[in-house]
Amino acid sequence: MKIGELARKTGLTTKTIRYYEDIGLIPEPDRDLNDYRKYSERAIDRLLFIRDAQASGLTLTEISSILELREEGQGTCHHVVELLERHLADLDEHLRELRKTRKKLAALTERARHLDPAHCTDPIRCQTIAVGPSSGRHHQHPFTSTGGAKKFSKHSSANHSQ
């Protein structure tokens, strides 16, 4: 089958299929007389596996390691479990950080509710976000662990540091 048909059967783009071929996730297919790629039915299963593994959160490098084990005739289930457990641990850590950030944001929001807008006289520094004296020194900001402001893009209005 040609690449367009393979793309339709797998839900991937032809560009993605060529990319997977370039990085070695799928073997280079045979070519027909017109030099068109000619894929076997096995390519469908392999691409569906790659697609599903990515949807499960695995990286292309991790997927490649699974495919290599499979090609060597080794079992892959234990390796997949290890990869998924690592991703779960990373996700749990990310969720902990998000909960901390949410708690800080909720406290900041509550603080903002009780501030009088009439006292906001500094055109650069919002009293809602400011947590310490405007002395020019870095101080512990509620959203950073090292003090000072986080870096934002040059288009952000939040890139004024203390």
Backbone as JSON Lines, residues from 0, in Angstrom:
{"i":0,"aa":"M","n":[0.85,-1.18,0.0],"ca":[0.0,0.0,0.0],"c":[0.89,1.23,0.0]}
{"i":1,"aa":"K","n":[0.4,2.3,-0.6],"ca":[1.14,3.55,-0.67],"c":[0.95,4.33,0.63]}
{"i":2,"aa":"I","n":[1.75,5.35,0.8],"ca":[1.78,6.11,2.05],"c":[0.45,6.79,2.35]}
{"i":3,"aa":"G","n":[-0.25,7.26,1.33],"ca":[-1.54,7.92,1.55],"c":[-2.56,6.98,2.16]}
{"i":4,"aa":"E","n":[-2.6,5.76,1.65],"ca":[-3.52,4.76,2.2],"c":[-3.13,4.39,3.63]}
{"i":5,"aa":"L","n":[-1.83,4.25,3.86],"ca":[-1.35,3.95,5.21],"c":[-1.73,5.08,6.17]}
{"i":6,"aa":"A","n":[-1.61,6.29,5.72],"ca":[-1.99,7.44,6.55],"c":[-3.47,7.38,6.89]}
{"i":7,"aa":"R","n":[-4.3,7.09,5.92],"ca":[-5.76,7.0,6.17],"c":[-6.08,5.88,7.16]}
{"i":8,"aa":"K","n":[-5.41,4.75,7.03],"ca":[-5.71,3.61,7.9],"c":[-5.21,3.8,9.33]}
{"i":9,"aa":"T","n":[-4.23,4.66,9.51],"ca":[-3.66,4.84,10.85],"c":[-4.06,6.16,11.5]}
{"i":10,"aa":"G","n":[-4.61,7.08,10.72],"ca":[-4.96,8.38,11.26],"c":[-3.76,9.3,11.43]}
{"i":11,"aa":"L","n":[-2.65,8.94,10.83],"ca":[-1.45,9.77,10.88],"c":[-1.29,10.5,9.56]}
{"i":12,"aa":"T","n":[-0.49,11.54,9.57],"ca":[-0.23,12.24,8.32],"c":[0.92,11.56,7.58]}
{"i":13,"aa":"T","n":[0.99,11.8,6.29],"ca":[2.11,11.24,5.52],"c":[3.43,11.83,6.01]}
{"i":14,"aa":"K","n":[3.41,13.07,6.42],"ca":[4.61,13.71,6.94],"c":[5.09,13.0,8.21]}
{"i":15,"aa":"T","n":[4.16,12.65,9.09],"ca":[4.51,11.94,10.32],"c":[5.09,10.57,10.0]}
{"i":16,"aa":"I","n":[4.47,9.88,9.07],"ca":[4.97,8.55,8.69],"c":[6.39,8.65,8.14]}
{"i":17,"aa":"R","n":[6.64,9.63,7.29],"ca":[8.0,9.82,6.75],"c":[8.98,10.16,7.87]}
{"i":18,"aa":"Y","n":[8.52,10.97,8.82],"ca":[9.38,11.33,9.96],"c":[9.73,10.08,10.77]}
{"i":19,"aa":"Y","n":[8.74,9.26,11.06],"ca":[9.0,8.03,11.81],"c":[9.98,7.13,11.06]}
{"i":20,"aa":"E","n":[9.86,7.13,9.75],"ca":[10.8,6.37,8.93],"c":[12.2,6.97,9.05]}
{"i":21,"aa":"D","n":[12.31,8.29,8.96],"ca":[13.6,8.97,9.04],"c":[14.32,8.71,10.36]}
{"i":22,"aa":"I","n":[13.57,8.65,11.46],"ca":[14.21,8.45,12.77],"c":[14.3,6.98,13.17]}
{"i":23,"aa":"G","n":[13.86,6.09,12.28],"ca":[14.02,4.66,12.51],"c":[12.93,3.99,13.31]}
{"i":24,"aa":"L","n":[11.82,4.65,13.56],"ca":[10.73,4.0,14.28],"c":[10.03,2.95,13.42]}
{"i":25,"aa":"I","n":[10.0,3.19,12.14],"ca":[9.48,2.18,11.22],"c":[10.57,1.91,10.18]}
{"i":26,"aa":"P","n":[10.67,0.67,9.74],"ca":[11.71,0.36,8.75],"c":[11.41,1.03,7.41]}
{"i":27,"aa":"E","n":[12.47,1.29,6.69],"ca":[12.3,1.87,5.36],"c":[11.56,0.86,4.5]}
{"i":28,"aa":"P","n":[10.49,1.29,3.85],"ca":[9.7,0.35,3.06],"c":[10.35,0.06,1.71]}
{"i":29,"aa":"D","n":[9.89,-1.01,1.11],"ca":[10.3,-1.29,-0.27],"c":[9.75,-0.18,-1.15]}
{"i":30,"aa":"R","n":[10.27,-0.11,-2.36],"ca":[9.8,0.87,-3.34],"c":[9.28,0.13,-4.56]}
{"i":31,"aa":"D","n":[8.24,0.71,-5.19],"ca":[7.73,0.1,-6.42],"c":[8.53,0.64,-7.61]}
{"i":32,"aa":"L","n":[8.13,0.28,-8.8],"ca":[8.87,0.68,-10.01],"c":[8.94,2.19,-10.18]}
{"i":33,"aa":"N","n":[7.95,2.9,-9.69],"ca":[7.93,4.36,-9.78],"c":[8.62,5.03,-8.59]}
{"i":34,"aa":"D","n":[9.26,4.23,-7.75],"ca":[9.97,4.69,-6.56],"c":[9.03,5.18,-5.45]}
{"i":35,"aa":"Y","n":[7.76,4.8,-5.52],"ca":[6.83,5.11,-4.43],"c":[7.06,4.12,-3.3]}
{"i":36,"aa":"R","n":[6.9,4.62,-2.09],"ca":[6.99,3.72,-0.94],"c":[5.88,2.68,-1.02]}
{"i":37,"aa":"K","n":[6.22,1.46,-0.66],"ca":[5.25,0.36,-0.7],"c":[5.27,-0.31,0.68]}
{"i":38,"aa":"Y","n":[4.23,-0.03,1.47],"ca":[4.18,-0.51,2.85],"c":[3.41,-1.82,2.94]}
{"i":39,"aa":"S","n":[3.82,-2.64,3.91],"ca":[3.12,-3.9,4.17],"c":[2.03,-3.66,5.22]}
{"i":40,"aa":"E","n":[1.21,-4.66,5.42],"ca":[0.15,-4.58,6.44],"c":[0.75,-4.45,7.84]}
{"i":41,"aa":"R","n":[1.96,-4.98,8.04],"ca":[2.61,-4.89,9.35],"c":[2.88,-3.44,9.74]}
{"i":42,"aa":"A","n":[3.05,-2.58,8.74],"ca":[3.31,-1.17,9.03],"c":[2.12,-0.54,9.75]}
{"i":43,"aa":"I","n":[0.91,-1.0,9.44],"ca":[-0.28,-0.47,10.11],"c":[-0.2,-0.75,11.6]}
{"i":44,"aa":"D","n":[0.07,-2.01,11.96],"ca":[0.14,-2.38,13.38],"c":[1.23,-1.61,14.11]}
{"i":45,"aa":"R","n":[2.36,-1.48,13.47],"ca":[3.47,-0.77,14.11],"c":[3.12,0.7,14.32]}
{"i":46,"aa":"L","n":[2.55,1.33,13.33],"ca":[2.18,2.74,13.46],"c":[1.06,2.95,14.47]}
{"i":47,"aa":"L","n":[0.12,2.03,14.53],"ca":[-0.94,2.13,15.54],"c":[-0.36,1.98,16.94]}
{"i":48,"aa":"F","n":[0.62,1.08,17.09],"ca":[1.28,0.94,18.37],"c":[1.98,2.25,18.75]}
{"i":49,"aa":"I","n":[2.71,2.83,17.81],"ca":[3.43,4.08,18.07],"c":[2.44,5.18,18.47]}
{"i":50,"aa":"R","n":[1.35,5.27,17.72],"ca":[0.33,6.29,18.01],"c":[-0.26,6.09,19.41]}
{"i":51,"aa":"D","n":[-0.6,4.85,19.74],"ca":[-1.2,4.57,21.05],"c":[-0.2,4.77,22.18]}
{"i":52,"aa":"A","n":[1.05,4.41,21.95],"ca":[2.08,4.6,22.98],"c":[2.3,6.08,23.24]}
{"i":53,"aa":"Q","n":[2.3,6.88,22.18],"ca":[2.42,8.33,22.37],"c":[1.22,8.88,23.13]}
{"i":54,"aa":"A","n":[0.04,8.39,22.8],"ca":[-1.17,8.85,23.49],"c":[-1.13,8.47,24.97]}
{"i":55,"aa":"S","n":[-0.35,7.45,25.31],"ca":[-0.19,7.03,26.7],"c":[0.86,7.86,27.42]}
{"i":56,"aa":"G","n":[1.5,8.77,26.71],"ca":[2.48,9.65,27.32],"c":[3.92,9.26,27.08]}
{"i":57,"aa":"L","n":[4.16,8.2,26.34],"ca":[5.54,7.79,26.09],"c":[6.17,8.67,25.01]}
{"i":58,"aa":"T","n":[7.46,8.9,25.16],"ca":[8.19,9.68,24.17],"c":[8.59,8.78,23.01]}
{"i":59,"aa":"L","n":[8.98,9.4,21.91],"ca":[9.43,8.61,20.76],"c":[10.68,7.81,21.1]}
{"i":60,"aa":"T","n":[11.55,8.35,21.94],"ca":[12.74,7.62,22.37],"c":[12.35,6.39,23.17]}
{"i":61,"aa":"E","n":[11.39,6.54,24.07],"ca":[10.92,5.4,24.86],"c":[10.25,4.37,23.97]}
{"i":62,"aa":"I","n":[9.47,4.84,23.02],"ca":[8.8,3.93,22.09],"c":[9.84,3.17,21.28]}
{"i":63,"aa":"S","n":[10.88,3.86,20.86],"ca":[11.96,3.21,20.12],"c":[12.6,2.1,20.95]}
{"i":64,"aa":"S","n":[12.79,2.35,22.24],"ca":[13.4,1.33,23.1],"c":[12.51,0.1,23.21]}
{"i":65,"aa":"I","n":[11.21,0.3,23.23],"ca":[10.27,-0.83,23.27],"c":[10.35,-1.62,21.97]}
{"i":66,"aa":"L","n":[10.35,-0.9,20.86],"ca":[10.41,-1.57,19.55],"c":[11.72,-2.33,19.38]}
{"i":67,"aa":"E","n":[12.82,-1.78,19.89],"ca":[14.11,-2.48,19.81],"c":[14.07,-3.78,20.59]}
{"i":68,"aa":"L","n":[13.5,-3.76,21.78],"ca":[13.37,-4.99,22.56],"c":[12.54,-6.02,21.81]}
{"i":69,"aa":"R","n":[11.45,-5.55,21.23],"ca":[10.57,-6.44,20.47],"c":[11.33,-7.07,19.29]}
{"i":70,"aa":"E","n":[12.11,-6.25,18.58],"ca":[12.86,-6.75,17.43],"c":[13.95,-7.74,17.84]}
{"i":71,"aa":"E","n":[14.46,-7.6,19.06],"ca":[15.47,-8.52,19.58],"c":[14.83,-9.79,20.13]}
{"i":72,"aa":"G","n":[13.51,-9.87,20.06],"ca":[12.81,-11.05,20.54],"c":[12.62,-11.09,22.04]}
{"i":73,"aa":"Q","n":[12.84,-9.97,22.7],"ca":[12.68,-9.91,24.15],"c":[11.27,-9.44,24.5]}
{"i":74,"aa":"G","n":[10.85,-9.77,25.7],"ca":[9.57,-9.29,26.19],"c":[9.64,-7.8,26.47]}
{"i":75,"aa":"T","n":[8.53,-7.14,26.27],"ca":[8.51,-5.68,26.45],"c":[7.65,-5.23,27.63]}
{"i":76,"aa":"C","n":[6.83,-6.12,28.14],"ca":[5.86,-5.7,29.16],"c":[6.52,-5.11,30.4]}
{"i":77,"aa":"H","n":[7.57,-5.75,30.9],"ca":[8.23,-5.24,32.11],"c":[8.82,-3.86,31.84]}
{"i":78,"aa":"H","n":[9.43,-3.69,30.69],"ca":[10.02,-2.4,30.32],"c":[8.93,-1.33,30.22]}
{"i":79,"aa":"V","n":[7.81,-1.67,29.61],"ca":[6.7,-0.72,29.48],"c":[6.18,-0.32,30.85]}
{"i":80,"aa":"V","n":[6.05,-1.28,31.75],"ca":[5.58,-0.98,33.11],"c":[6.54,0.01,33.78]}
{"i":81,"aa":"E","n":[7.85,-0.22,33.64],"ca":[8.82,0.7,34.23],"c":[8.68,2.11,33.66]}
{"i":82,"aa":"L","n":[8.51,2.19,32.35],"ca":[8.35,3.5,31.71],"c":[7.09,4.2,32.21]}
{"i":83,"aa":"L","n":[6.0,3.46,32.27],"ca":[4.74,4.05,32.72],"c":[4.81,4.46,34.19]}
{"i":84,"aa":"E","n":[5.47,3.65,35.02],"ca":[5.63,4.01,36.43],"c":[6.44,5.3,36.57]}
{"i":85,"aa":"R","n":[7.47,5.44,35.75],"ca":[8.28,6.66,35.78],"c":[7.43,7.87,35.37]}
{"i":86,"aa":"H","n":[6.6,7.68,34.36],"ca":[5.72,8.78,33.94],"c":[4.7,9.12,35.03]}
{"i":87,"aa":"L","n":[4.19,8.1,35.7],"ca":[3.25,8.35,36.8],"c":[3.93,9.14,37.92]}
{"i":88,"aa":"A","n":[5.15,8.77,38.26],"ca":[5.88,9.49,39.31],"c":[6.11,10.94,38.9]}
{"i":89,"aa":"D","n":[6.49,11.15,37.65],"ca":[6.68,12.52,37.15],"c":[5.38,13.3,37.21]}
{"i":90,"aa":"L","n":[4.3,12.66,36.81],"ca":[3.0,13.32,36.83],"c":[2.57,13.65,38.26]}
{"i":91,"aa":"D","n":[2.81,12.72,39.18],"ca":[2.47,12.98,40.59],"c":[3.24,14.19,41.12]}
{"i":92,"aa":"E","n":[4.53,14.29,40.77],"ca":[5.33,15.43,41.2],"c":[4.79,16.72,40.59]}
{"i":93,"aa":"H","n":[4.44,16.67,39.32],"ca":[3.88,17.85,38.66],"c":[2.56,18.26,39.32]}
{"i":94,"aa":"L","n":[1.74,17.29,39.67],"ca":[0.47,17.6,40.34],"c":[0.71,18.23,41.71]}
{"i":95,"aa":"R","n":[1.74,17.74,42.44],"ca":[2.08,18.35,43.74],"c":[2.46,19.81,43.55]}
{"i":96,"aa":"E","n":[3.27,20.07,42.54],"ca":[3.68,21.45,42.27],"c":[2.49,22.31,41.87]}
{"i":97,"aa":"L","n":[1.6,21.75,41.07],"ca":[0.4,22.5,40.67],"c":[-0.48,22.8,41.88]}
{"i":98,"aa":"R","n":[-0.61,21.84,42.79],"ca":[-1.41,22.08,44.0],"c":[-0.79,23.19,44.85]}
{"i":99,"aa":"K","n":[0.54,23.19,44.97],"ca":[1.22,24.26,45.72],"c":[0.95,25.61,45.06]}
{"i":100,"aa":"T","n":[1.09,25.65,43.76],"ca":[0.87,26.91,43.03],"c":[-0.58,27.35,43.17]}
{"i":101,"aa":"R","n":[-1.5,26.41,43.11],"ca":[-2.92,26.75,43.25],"c":[-3.2,27.32,44.64]}
{"i":102,"aa":"K","n":[-2.59,26.72,45.65],"ca":[-2.78,27.2,47.02],"c":[-2.26,28.63,47.17]}
{"i":103,"aa":"K","n":[-1.09,28.89,46.58],"ca":[-0.52,30.24,46.64],"c":[-1.39,31.23,45.88]}
{"i":104,"aa":"L","n":[-1.89,30.82,44.74],"ca":[-2.75,31.69,43.94],"c":[-4.06,31.98,44.67]}
{"i":105,"aa":"A","n":[-4.62,30.98,45.33],"ca":[-5.85,31.18,46.1],"c":[-5.6,32.16,47.24]}
{"i":106,"aa":"A","n":[-4.45,32.04,47.92],"ca":[-4.12,32.96,49.01],"c":[-3.93,34.38,48.47]}
{"i":107,"aa":"L","n":[-3.28,34.49,47.34],"ca":[-3.08,35.8,46.72],"c":[-4.41,36.41,46.31]}
{"i":108,"aa":"T","n":[-5.29,35.61,45.76],"ca":[-6.62,36.09,45.37],"c":[-7.39,36.56,46.59]}
{"i":109,"aa":"E","n":[-7.33,35.8,47.67],"ca":[-8.02,36.18,48.9],"c":[-7.44,37.49,49.45]}
{"i":110,"aa":"R","n":[-6.13,37.62,49.4],"ca":[-5.47,38.85,49.84],"c":[-5.95,40.02,48.99]}
{"i":111,"aa":"A","n":[-6.04,39.81,47.68],"ca":[-6.46,40.88,46.77],"c":[-7.88,41.34,47.05]}
{"i":112,"aa":"R","n":[-8.72,40.42,47.47],"ca":[-10.12,40.78,47.78],"c":[-10.2,41.78,48.93]}
{"i":113,"aa":"H","n":[-9.22,41.77,49.82],"ca":[-9.26,42.63,51.0],"c":[-8.42,43.89,50.87]}
{"i":114,"aa":"L","n":[-7.78,44.08,49.75],"ca":[-6.97,45.29,49.56],"c":[-7.83,46.41,49.0]}
{"i":115,"aa":"D","n":[-7.51,47.61,49.41],"ca":[-8.25,48.78,48.95],"c":[-7.58,49.31,47.68]}
{"i":116,"aa":"P","n":[-8.29,49.31,46.55],"ca":[-7.7,49.81,45.3],"c":[-7.23,51.25,45.4]}
{"i":117,"aa":"A","n":[-7.78,52.01,46.33],"ca":[-7.36,53.4,46.49],"c":[-5.91,53.5,46.96]}
{"i":118,"aa":"H","n":[-5.4,52.44,47.58],"ca":[-4.03,52.45,48.07],"c":[-3.03,52.05,46.99]}
{"i":119,"aa":"C","n":[-3.51,51.7,45.83],"ca":[-2.63,51.28,44.74],"c":[-2.13,52.53,44.01]}
{"i":120,"aa":"T","n":[-0.98,53.03,44.44],"ca":[-0.46,54.28,43.87],"c":[0.79,54.06,43.03]}
{"i":121,"aa":"D","n":[1.41,52.92,43.13],"ca":[2.61,52.64,42.35],"c":[2.19,52.18,40.95]}
{"i":122,"aa":"P","n":[2.55,52.93,39.89],"ca":[2.11,52.57,38.54],"c":[2.78,51.31,37.99]}
{"i":123,"aa":"I","n":[3.86,50.88,38.61],"ca":[4.58,49.72,38.11],"c":[4.3,48.47,38.93]}
{"i":124,"aa":"R","n":[4.1,48.66,40.21],"ca":[4.03,47.52,41.13],"c":[2.63,47.41,41.72]}
{"i":125,"aa":"C","n":[1.93,46.36,41.37],"ca":[0.58,46.14,41.88],"c":[0.63,45.67,43.32]}
{"i":126,"aa":"Q","n":[-0.12,46.3,44.19],"ca":[-0.1,45.92,45.6],"c":[-0.63,44.52,45.83]}
{"i":127,"aa":"T","n":[-1.42,44.02,44.9],"ca":[-1.94,42.66,45.04],"c":[-0.82,41.64,44.95]}
{"i":128,"aa":"I","n":[0.11,41.87,44.05],"ca":[1.17,40.9,43.82],"c":[2.4,41.2,44.67]}
{"i":129,"aa":"A","n":[2.65,42.45,44.99],"ca":[3.81,42.81,45.79],"c":[3.68,42.18,47.17]}
{"i":130,"aa":"V","n":[4.75,41.53,47.62],"ca":[4.69,40.87,48.92],"c":[5.68,41.43,49.92]}
{"i":131,"aa":"G","n":[6.52,42.34,49.49],"ca":[7.5,42.9,50.41],"c":[7.71,44.36,50.12]}
{"i":132,"aa":"P","n":[8.59,45.0,50.9],"ca":[8.85,46.42,50.69],"c":[9.51,46.65,49.34]}
{"i":133,"aa":"S","n":[9.22,47.77,48.76],"ca":[9.79,48.13,47.46],"c":[11.16,48.74,47.67]}
{"i":134,"aa":"S","n":[12.09,47.94,48.15],"ca":[13.42,48.45,48.5],"c":[14.45,48.17,47.43]}
{"i":135,"aa":"G","n":[14.04,47.52,46.36],"ca":[14.98,47.19,45.32],"c":[15.67,45.85,45.56]}
{"i":136,"aa":"R","n":[15.46,45.26,46.73],"ca":[16.04,43.96,47.02],"c":[15.1,42.86,46.56]}
{"i":137,"aa":"H","n":[15.67,41.72,46.25],"ca":[14.83,40.56,45.92],"c":[14.23,40.03,47.2]}
{"i":138,"aa":"H","n":[13.02,39.59,47.12],"ca":[12.34,39.01,48.27],"c":[11.63,37.75,47.83]}
{"i":139,"aa":"Q","n":[11.2,36.98,48.79],"ca":[10.5,35.73,48.48],"c":[9.15,36.03,47.87]}
{"i":140,"aa":"H","n":[8.98,35.65,46.64],"ca":[7.71,35.85,45.94],"c":[6.88,34.58,46.11]}
{"i":141,"aa":"P","n":[5.56,34.7,46.23],"ca":[4.76,33.51,46.48],"c":[4.81,32.47,45.38]}
{"i":142,"aa":"F","n":[5.25,32.81,44.17],"ca":[5.27,31.83,43.09],"c":[6.66,31.37,42.71]}
{"i":143,"aa":"T","n":[7.66,31.79,43.44],"ca":[9.01,31.33,43.15],"c":[9.63,30.78,44.41]}
{"i":144,"aa":"S","n":[10.52,29.83,44.24],"ca":[11.17,29.26,45.41],"c":[12.49,29.96,45.69]}
{"i":145,"aa":"T","n":[12.97,30.78,44.77],"ca":[14.27,31.42,44.95],"c":[14.15,32.91,45.2]}
{"i":146,"aa":"G","n":[12.94,33.44,45.22],"ca":[12.77,34.87,45.4],"c":[12.82,35.57,44.07]}
{"i":147,"aa":"G","n":[12.29,36.77,44.02],"ca":[12.29,37.51,42.78],"c":[11.19,37.04,41.85]}
{"i":148,"aa":"A","n":[11.11,37.65,40.71],"ca":[10.05,37.33,39.76],"c":[10.49,36.23,38.82]}
{"i":149,"aa":"K","n":[9.54,35.45,38.37],"ca":[9.82,34.46,37.34],"c":[10.03,35.19,36.03]}
{"i":150,"aa":"K","n":[10.76,34.56,35.14],"ca":[10.98,35.17,33.83],"c":[9.77,34.92,32.95]}
{"i":151,"aa":"F","n":[9.41,35.93,32.21],"ca":[8.3,35.84,31.27],"c":[8.82,36.28,29.92]}
{"i":152,"aa":"S","n":[8.01,36.09,28.91],"ca":[8.42,36.52,27.58],"c":[8.54,38.03,27.53]}
{"i":153,"aa":"K","n":[9.26,38.51,26.52],"ca":[9.46,39.95,26.42],"c":[8.16,40.69,26.17]}
{"i":154,"aa":"H","n":[7.11,39.97,25.79],"ca":[5.82,40.6,25.53],"c":[4.95,40.65,26.77]}
{"i":155,"aa":"S","n":[5.4,40.0,27.84],"ca":[4.61,39.96,29.07],"c":[4.8,41.25,29.84]}
{"i":156,"aa":"S","n":[3.74,41.7,30.48],"ca":[3.85,42.89,31.32],"c":[4.38,42.53,32.69]}
{"i":157,"aa":"A","n":[4.64,41.25,32.92],"ca":[5.08,40.81,34.24],"c":[6.59,40.64,34.32]}
{"i":158,"aa":"N","n":[7.33,41.15,33.36],"ca":[8.76,40.92,33.41],"c":[9.53,42.06,34.07]}
{"i":159,"aa":"H","n":[8.87,42.88,34.84],"ca":[9.56,43.91,35.61],"c":[10.02,43.27,36.91]}
{"i":160,"aa":"S","n":[11.32,43.22,37.14],"ca":[11.8,42.6,38.37],"c":[12.0,43.66,39.44]}
{"i":161,"aa":"Q","n":[12.02,43.22,40.67],"ca":[12.17,44.11,41.82],"c":[13.61,44.52,41.97]}
